Amino acid sequence: MAIISKNKKNDFPVKLFVAGALLNLVLVLGIIIIWRLSVIEANMNINSPRSGGSGLAAPENQKDDPLITRIPKFSDYLTQPLVNSADPSIGNEKAPMVIVLFGDYQCEACKTNSEIIKKAVGLFPNRVRFIWKDFPAADLNSLSWQAATAARCAGSQSKYWEYGGLLFDNLKNLDENSFENLAKSLGLGMDKFKECYYGHKMNKAVVDNLTEAETLELSGSPTVYINGDRITGELKEQELIDMVKNSKP
């Protein structure tokens, strides 16, 4: 029994030492975490629009601080719409005038603008390129969103513009059954259309357009860009035609 009692007494300073070491480790880890959080917060403040920072440069007293990583934001680079093959377009791909419309198939002014731009493309097919970008309500269950994805599914069968025209023609009469019915009226392959539409395969394309619109800080649809210059609201047909006529070939 004496041996057991002796071991217990000797165990006490060992346990105390271990407990102290663990406490020190916790304190060190806590200090490191607090330091890292302060660095991240400082970096976020530099890149925050509310702080007046562009994300490209730090304040004078922090420019040489190696602990702060400055990450440029996407909005620092995107000042006009992206022009690529991801979005529906008509007209000459090398046209000197590129018109981008951020629109919604539940928007009367978007219908008007789309028709005016398509008329300009028809009159000057080699001088104008028209690109459509979706800017629907940010709600997957809205008719606005469903119309955007349905049109892109029709586009996968080379009928984007025809389907979009039908959406605008039925703008005030759309319901959840309309999208499949419009596809049938165009003679689309229904199995392929249903797989695309009900499988939500075009959601990402619409999300990409919405992200682009938000990055450009667009206030609503329709918003038009002509060679990078922003125009908000309804276009005037004659003004656009005159602009095309007077533009450099």
Summary of the structure (lengths in Angstrom):
residues: 249
radius of gyration: 29.5
end to end distance: 105.3
largest distance: 108.5
contacts: 675
relative contact order: 0.12
helix: 54%
strand: 10%
